Amino acid sequence: MSPARRRINFVRIGAYVIGYGLSLIMIAPLLWMLISAFKQPGSTVTIIGKLFSTPFSLDSFEKVLKPDGTAMMWRWTLNSVIVGVVQTAVTVVFASWAAFAMSRIPFKGKTVLFALILTGMMVPVESIVVPLFDMVTALGWSNSYKALIWPGMMLPLAFLILKQFIDQLPGELIEAAKIDGAGMFKIWWKMVWPLSRSSMAAVSIFIFIQSWNNLLWPMLIAQDNSMMTLPVGIPTFQSIFATDLAVPMASNVLASLPALLVFLLFQRHIIKGISMTGIK
């Protein structure tokens, strides 16, 4: 074997070692959470030797799913599903309308409006929490689904991804539809919507996962225990079971499953949607 080939093999082996090592570092907390969730309540899960020792059971999951006055796992899950689904559906539709209008409808001030929308990506959420909270309170929406859903429905990133895709659609298609007498809404519904499904699917997954994991805004606006979402409600397990990590880990596993399943089922749409957005 020549020195050059041997050097290439060493580089490849080193890349594999680094890659697998980094993957193990990222997966280790998830494995610890998963194994701890199947330990009996009260078991020691901070020592590796005891972590893998028997017995394993579903008692922690039973405690999490058992309805009582403080641990309302089913209610929190329902709230997260409602907020996530509604935010995703409405945001995708609004972002698609805005992207189509910005891409294909000429009007004055388009450049300025586009810059203002992109500015929304540069403004930290924390900087607008106080005025947004005051606005929601003034409308009387505190501790309601409207307060949880409406402020998170506008996502500049969704608009940007969909606009880049619509920009690449052949202009001849739009012009032919106009000649046939189709209005702008019909063009969007019959042409743009079907052609941009992959990009919309990718955007939908991003929005859903972001909504599912959102902590700051629901924590501020959900004052009642029954209106909490999972990221807000789950920490209550850590306060109730301060010395028992198995039960909080079981709640985290259950809370992670929906977002994980959505990602695994639709990950091909993420790759396809993003790749098609960058192809002329």
N, C-alpha and C positions, 0 to 999 in steps of 0.2 A: 504494500500500500504506500502510495506516494505521500510525502510530508504534507502537501497541500490538501489531499483528500483526508488525511488523518486529522489535520487541523479543522477541517469542515465538520468532521464527525464529532470532535470535542466541542465545537461551538453548538452543534445541534443538541448534543447530550446536555450541555449546560443550560440551553434554553428550555429543554424539557424539565430539568430539575427545578429551575426557577419558576416555571409556569405551574408545575404541580405543587410546589411549595407554597406559592401565593394562593392557589386554589384551596389548599388544605387550611391555610390561615383563615380564609374567608368562610369556609364551610364549618370549621370547628365550633363556633358559637351556635350555629343552627343544630349541629349534632348534639351538643350539650343540652340545648333546649328540648329537643325531641326525646332524648333518653331520659332526662329529668322528668318529663311529663308523664312517663309510664312508671315512675317509681311510686311507691306507696306514700301517702301524705305523712310528713314528719321524717322522711328518709334523708340521709345526708347526701347531697349531690355536689358538694364542693370539693370532694376528695375523689380523684380519678379511680382509685382502687375500689371504693364503695359505690361509685357511680355505675359501674358495669356489673356489680354483684346482684344476685337475685334477692328478694322476689320483685317481679314486675307486676303491675296491676293497672286497672282502669279506674281506681278509686278517686284519683285526682280529677279525672274528667267528669265523674259522677258528681263530685262536689261543685265543680264549675257549672255544670248544666242544671243542677237542682235549683229551681226557682225559690228565692226567699226575698227578704226585704232589702238586702244590700247587693247581692250578686245577681243582677238581672241580665244574664248573658244573652238570653233569647231576645229580650227587648233591645239591648244594645246592638245585637246583630241585625235585627230588623231595621233599626234606625240607620245603621251604616249602609245597608242594602238600598233603602229608599233614597238616601242622600246621594249615594254613589251612582245609582242607575239614572235618577232624574238629572243630576248634574251632567252626567256623560251624554245623555240623549239630547238635552237642550243645548249644551255647549257645542256639540258636533254640528247640529243644525244651524245654529247662529254663526259659528265660525265658517261653515261652508257658504252660507249666504254672503257674509262679509267678504270672504276670499273671492267668490265669484264676481261680486260687484266691483271689488278693487282691481280684479284682473281683467274683466271684460267690459265693464261699463265706463265710458268716459264721463268725467264730471270735473268741475273746477275744485281745486284744493285737494286733489287726490294725493299728491306727494306729501303735503303737510299732514293730512289725516293718517297716511301710512306711517309717517315718522312718529306721530303721537301714539299710534297703536304699538309700535315697536318699543317706545319708551316704557310702556307697561311692563316689558320684560326686564327692564333695568331697575325698576323700583322695588325694593324689598317689601315683602308683605307686612313685616313688622312696622314699617313706617306709616301704613294707612290703617292700622288696626283701630286706633283711637277714633278717628273721624268716622270710620265705618261702623264702629260700635255705637257711637252717638246717633248716627243716622238710623240704624236698625231700632234702637231704643225709642227714638222719636216717632217712628212709624208704628210702634207698639208690637213689634215682631219678636221681642225677646222670648227665649225659651219656646221656640216653635220651629216647625220644619221649614217655613219660609226663611227664617233667619239662618238656618243651617245650609240651605240650598242656594238661594239667590246670589249671595256675595261671591260664591265660587264658580259661577257659571260662565264667566268671561275669561278665556285663557289665550293670551296673545300668541303663545307657542303653537296652539292648534290652528289659529288663523294663518300663521306664517307657513306651516307645513302644507296646509291645503292650498294656499295661494301659490306656492312654488309648483305644486303639481298642476293646478289649473292653468298656470302660465304656459305649461308645456303642451297643452292640448292644441291640436291643429286649429288655427283660426278659420280654416275653410269649413270645418264642421259647424261652427257658430254662424258663419255667414250663410251657409246653405240652409240652416234652420230658420234664420231670419227671412230669407227669400221665400221659404215655404209658408211664412206667416206665423211662425211660432213666437210667442212672447218670451220675455227674459225668464219668467218663472218656469214656463214649460221647457225652455232650453236647459235650465238647471235641473229640473225634475227628470226629464227624459234622457239627457245626455251627460251632464256633469256628474250627477249623483251616481249613476251606474258605473261610469268610467273611473271615478275616484273612490270606489269602495275600499280598496286595499289601504289607501292613505287614511281614509276615515276610520277603518278598523284599527290601524296603528295608533291614531290619535285617541280613539275611544279607550284603548287599553291604558295609555298614559294618563288620561283624565281619571279613569276609574281607580287606578292604583294610587294616584295622588290624592283623590278624594277619600279613599279607604284609609289611607295613612295619615290624613290631616289631623293634627292635634291642637294647634294653637287656637284657631277660630272656634271649633266646637267647645273647647274648654272654657272659653270666655262667654259664649252665648247660651250654652246648655246649663241652666241653673238647677233644673230638676233632675233627679236621678233617672227618671223614665225617659228623658230626652237625650241622654248621653249616647255618644257613639262608642264603638269599641276602643279606639285609642284613648278616650277619656275615662271610660268605665273600668278598663282592665287594671289601671294602677290601684283601684280600690282593693283588689286582691292582695297587692303587695303591702297594703296597710293593715288588712285584716289578718293575713297570714305572714306576718313579718319574719318569723323564724322558719317558715315552711315554704321552701322554694318550689316544691313539686306542683302545688296547686296554681301559682302564678304562671309557671311554665306551661301547664296544660291549657290555661286560658290563652296564652300567646300562640300556642300551636293551633288552636281552633280559630283564632282571629287571623292567622296567616294563611289558612287553607283557601278561602275564597279568592284572594288576590293571586295566590300561587297557581291555583287551577286556571284562572282567567289567563294568566301569562302563559302557562304551558299549552293550553288549548289554542291560543291565538298568536303564538310567537312567530309563526311563519308570516302572519299578516304584518307584524312589526318590520321584519326584514324586507318583505316585498314592498311595503308601503314606503319605507325610507329610501330603499334603493331606487324605486321608480321616481321618487321626488327629485333625485339627483341626476337622472338620465335625460338628455335632450332628445 
